[in-house]
Amino acid sequence: MMKTRQLKISELLRKGMLPITLILLIFSSCSTKKPNSRVVLNKQYKDEILAGREDLKMHLITASTTGISVAVSIDGEMVWSEGMGYADKEVLAPAKPETKFRIGRTTHMLTAMLIAKLQEEGKLNVQDSFYKYIPEFPKKQFDFNLYQLGVYSAGFNEDELSKLATHEEYINLKEYIQSQATDTLAYPPNEYYAVSDYGMAMLGILAEDITETNFAKLMKETILDTLGLHETVIDNPLLITENRAAPYYQNYIAQVVNAPAIDLRYCAPAHGYLSTADDLNKLGQAILKAGFFSQESLDLFFTKNVLNNGFETNRGFGWWISEDMAGRKIYVQAGSTVGGSSMLAVYPEQKLVVSLCANISDDLGQLPGQKIANTFLAKIDPRKQPEEPVSKEEKPTSNE
């Protein structure tokens, strides 16, 4: 039918019988219209959303953030999804739910999830030595296993890829791993713990080795596509990526400027992904109960590691495990890198998931995720904050 219509238009044009204004109307009606941004505003939570908007506005001002997006879901239903500020300030492109931001260390949980799925498939065991799978890796002074890499107690020092990101000598993940392969461990495994990007990258190279598949392809096939996280992609600076946020940072006089060009693909398992607040929220919903992940994997993520001296850390496999002031359990991951930051907070008992992304680093942990979560918790699970402990002198005496 479209072909017939085009033939008729061509014939009329040839005969000079079609006014130019009518031609424009016809072709504009044939063009594909871009759908509106998918903002979600659930009226049931109107007051909470309005309060959350004020928190976002304040963050844009106080943290000099250019653009930010938020997603809140309760019991698997998205109740708020919105962007604020600019995804690209130079062209005044607004931040939207579909805006893709650099998520920094939040990438760690993706790598942990990939390892857990490979364990479910029988391809590895996290309690095995790293050398069982890559025996040619230079021997350290202590042995360490995959679990210790995932809970940051394998003996590697804390490192900041946000400061290394402009290094051009690392072409790929393998070269980055080789750069520190001969270094000695900083401490005996499980005697101490320190968040290590390099340790998470080692899990990534191991996954590549045992599956003989590129890390990005393996992550896409095993985790992202299966969960429908189609907006979570490798941050490839060479590709045109739809809805990618422009990255910014603050210079030495606290002026917001364009972030330097970087290529994070060499550290993909630790810092190398773009995502949206919506996608991170979907991921948070996926760990609220066994389903995509087995109960064994959920226990792996959310059981706190205990060091050799009996000290219980706040680290699970790729996750931070905590409680708020009212005693509610929280599973958290957050990340900051050059030109981007993110956080994901999951309240498993309340089935509340809050996610945020921004296009500037958040080294001080200022993203207002906790404030927004508290506002919604006041509605769905109101609890009194613990009272100040009564001193011995003020403690009431018994009549007995």
C-alpha positions, 0 to 999 in steps of 0.5 A, a space after each residue: 500500500 505504501 508503494 502504491 501511495 508513493 507512486 501516486 505522489 511521484 505521478 502528481 509531482 511529475 505533473 506539477 499537481 501537488 502543492 509543496 505544503 501538502 507534500 510536506 504534510 504527507 511525508 511528515 505523516 509517514 515518518 516514525 515518531 519518537 516515543 515520549 520519555 517513559 517517566 513513571 509517577 504513581 499517584 499513590 506515592 505523590 507526596 513521596 515523589 514530591 519530597 524526592 524531587 526536592 532531594 534531587 534538586 538540592 543534590 543538583 545544586 549542592 553537589 554541582 551535578 549536571 544530570 541525575 535519574 532515579 528509579 523506585 520500585 515497591 514489590 516489583 512495581 515501578 512507582 517513580 522513574 524520572 530524570 532531572 537536570 541535563 544529560 548534556 548541558 552543552 546542547 541542553 539535552 534533559 536527563 531522562 529515565 533512558 539516559 545511560 550513565 557511567 556506573 563505576 564500581 556498581 559494575 562489581 555486582 554484575 561481575 559477582 552475578 556472572 560468577 554466581 551463574 557460572 557456579 550454578 552451571 557447574 563451571 566453577 566453584 567459588 571455594 576453589 583456588 584461583 590457580 585451579 582455573 588459571 595455573 599459569 598465573 604467577 604464584 603469590 606468596 599465599 594461595 587465594 580462592 574465588 570467594 575471597 576475590 569477591 568479598 575483597 579479602 584475597 590480599 590485594 590492596 584497595 585501588 582507584 581505577 578512577 585515577 588510573 582511567 586515563 592510562 593508555 597503556 592498557 589495551 584490554 582486560 588481559 593487559 591490565 591483569 598482567 600489569 600487576 601479575 607479579 606483585 606480592 599480596 599486601 596481606 594474607 588472604 582473609 586476614 583483612 579486607 580492602 575493596 579491590 578493582 583489580 581483584 574483581 578484574 581477576 574474576 572477569 579474566 577467569 570467566 573469560 578463560 573458562 568459557 573461552 568467551 569475551 567478557 562483554 559478550 559473556 556478560 551480555 548473554 548470561 546476565 544482561 539479555 536474560 534479565 532484560 537489561 538492554 540499557 546496560 552496555 559496555 562503555 565503548 567511546 568509539 561507538 555511538 551509544 543512544 542516550 549516553 550522558 555527557 560526562 563531567 567532573 569538577 576541576 581544582 577550583 570546583 568548576 564543572 567541566 567536561 570530563 577527559 576522554 577515557 576508555 574503561 573497557 580494559 577494566 570492564 569487570 570493575 568500572 566499564 559499564 553504562 546503565 540507567 537507573 531503570 536497569 539497575 532497579 530491575 537488577 535489584 528486583 531480580 535478587 528479592 527472591 530466588 528465581 533467576 538466581 538460585 537460593 545458593 547464589 543469593 546466600 553467596 551475595 548476602 552472607 557477610 564474610 567472616 575474617 580469620 580472626 572472627 570479625 564479621 565484615 559488611 561484605 558479601 560476594 560483590 555486595 555491601 550488606 548493612 542496616 539503617 538506623 531503624 534496623 531494616 536490612 539493606 543490600 547496597 552497591 555504589 560506584 563513582 568514576 570519571 564522569 559518572 556515579 550510581 547507587 543501588 539500594 535494596 530493602 529485601 523485607 520491604 521489597 523496596 528498590 531505589 537506584 540513582 545515576 548521575 553524570 559526575 563522580 560522587 567520591 563523597 557518597 552524596 547521592 540522595 538515595 538514602 533520603 529518598 528511601 527513607 521517605 518511601 519507607 516512612 509510608 510503607 514500613 514506618 518505624 521509630 528511630 532508636 532512642 538515645 540510651 539512658 545513662 546509668 544515673 538516669 535509669 529508672 529504678 524498679 519498685 521491686 
